[in-house]
Amino acid sequence: MSNDYGWERFWCLRGETIHLDSKGFLSDPNSKYSPNDLLSNLLSTRSLSEARGHDDKPLSCLILLGEPGIGKTRELKRLHEEEKKLADDSGNLVLKYNLGNCTDAQELREKVFRSPVFRQWQSNENRLFLHLDSLDEGLLSLRRLSQLILAELKDEGVKPHLSRLFLRITCRSAIWSSNFEHGLVDLWGDQVTPYELAPLRRVDVEQAASENKIDPLMFLKEIAVKEVSALAIRPMTLNFLISSFERGQELPSEKHRIYYKGCQQLCKELNPDRRSSQQTGSLNEDQRLVVAGRIAAVMTFANRGSIYLGSGNPDKDDLTCSEIRGGKETVNGNDFEINDNELKETLDTGLFNARGDDRLGWAHQTYQEFLAAWYLQKHRLEKSQILSLITHHGDEEGKLVPQLHETSAWLASKNDDVFSEILKTDPNVLLNSDIETFGDEQKKQLINALFVAYEEKKLFDNWYRSQKL
């Protein structure tokens, strides 16, 4: 199955909101129906070379970030081809090097900073577009590579010419170094701009389906019915959905199973360079999934919005690694400890993306909601324990916390006792759950409870969801 469908991909300034349409796909900047004010922060890969800073000058340093498997390397290749065409027409120079191949400082110097192209640039007045791919995959540590690159850029033979040097560098969001970024800012100031690769549009998913000889409309209908657009908008999990659909012209009936397999897929290390260099970490995908579940549960029930990886003081909305680590988890009967290395390895998966300087968040909110519920189920919490987490304390009717409706729906899908309790207080929340897994009696109870709530004027949610019954 192809991983490259020739999609036109888009980038968003790191930390800014990536807007999705009503179906859960990236709002298409090329569509006449997309509101321009929501899409002004998106740039296509082709347009990156034309990006301008506050002074209307081309940006000297583009930091190109994204979660594993989202397509950073492929897009840098396209940017390289685009800037090479422009360079050929103008007499400028282009140099590309994969940092994943770098074994020592001498090789970096010879392949980049002492290369014929780099020396030619130093001796003339032309621009050089330097493309450095896969900072996170280098055989040298990221810290060592960063130090070497900064040292070379600060060299007396290079620094005077930095106004003619245009650096583009890719890295996984989770392990991008803020110290390295600060070093680049010291050299170029506000000409340093971090971008994050945005997810896929509806037209991209349609194209992938067509090229795999799948009816795009049938496939998109299945995605909508199963409510799994969060998995369809990322290349790794889109291919998983396509493979699943090909086997029976439909997706698995249980939404819970689709999300479990999709999140497990995002926990895999699929990069061939990392696998060949044995940089796959110490955990397998099942262990990473459990750690991700722990992170999801703590963030959800402690009401935290991001994970802080810095050394300064976290904001009140931040979750720190010290609040997550410690103790053990169990997978297939084997215990393993949760320390900083296990957390960092899990955060460096497709489940997470950048949320600003030294901060990460969930690549999609539904991953967090599903995994938080799955983690509680895995640890077999009692009904009273679960209800204490998802209901308002002191509320006489035992109403659910509104922010936890989606997680509560996931819990009800796999726990009959939780289903029964939610049925009494918030039956409309169950419309968001995996109704396909309910038996006929549960569906009957839910319909009756919805009618009662409606008659009592307690039902305010969207009734269109009842069509799933």
Disulfide bonds with the S-S distance in Angstrom:
none
